[in-house]
Amino acid sequence: MKKAAVVLAVAVLVVSLVSLAFAGGKMAMVKSVDAKAGSIVLTMDGKDVTLKADKSVDLSKVKAGDKVEATVEKDMVTSIKAAAAKPKAAVGC
């Protein structure tokens, strides 16, 4: 009985960690936005993905070509923000 409990606990831990990994923000490029339908097409990892936007996400703030950091949970964008600009390298001696 203890062995089954340990296996179950490990399984729950693994599933939790995988969920957290996917729930984190991912860098993406906005391919298109349909604010009326509440959907957005993002290019992530070289693939175009069509996602629904959560009601709390304001799609009017993004447009095609924007680089964004999007939090995606189960085919739904739960937050989206402009990607942080990379600091320019110092030039000089």
N, C-alpha and C positions, 0 to 999 in steps of 0.2 A: 504494500500500500504506500509506503514511504517513497518507493522508487517511482511510482506513477505520479505522485505529487511533485517530485523533483523534475521529472520530465515535463510535466505541465507548466511548472514555473519557468523552466528554461525556454519552452516554446513561447510563452507569453512575453518574456524578456526580448527574445529575438524579433518577434512581430512588432513590439513597441519600438525597438531601435530602427527597424526598417521603415516604419511609419514616420519617425522623426527625420530620417534621412531624406525622404521624399517631400516632407512638409516644409523643409527649409527653402529659402529663396533661391531661385535659379536665374542665371543671366539669360536673356533672350532678346531677340529683335522682333519688333512688332511688324507683322506683314500686312494685316488689315484689321479694321475695327468696325463692328456693326453695333453701335450703341443702342439703336432701337430694338434689336433682337437680343441684346445683352451678351454678345459673343465676340471673341477676339481670336485671331490666328497669330500664333507666336512661332518663331523659328528658334528651336532649342536643340542643341547638339546636332545641328545640320538637318533637322527634320521639322516640317511644318506640322503644328498641332493646333486643332480647333478646340477651343475651350469656352465654356459658359463662364460668365462673370457673376460673382456673388453680388447681392443687392447693395452691399456696402462699398463696392468698387466703382469709382467714377471713371468710366471709359472716355469721357470727354477730355480728360487730361492727357491722353496718349494718342499718337497718330502713327501711321505707317512710317517705318524707318527709324523710330525711336528705339534706343537701347534701354532696356528696363530690367529690373529685378522683380520677378514674379513669384509669389508663393502659390503653389498649386496643390490642391488636395482633392483627390478623386475626380479628375477631369473638370475641376472648377478653380478659377483664379479667385483666391480669397484676399489677396492684396497685390498691389502693383505700384512701383515707384521708379523714377528715373534712375538709371545706373549711375553710380558714383564715377565722376570723371577721374581718369588716371592723372596723377601729377606729372607735369612735364619734367623731363630729365634736365638737369643743370648743364648748361653749355659754358665752357670756358676753360681756363687753365687750371 
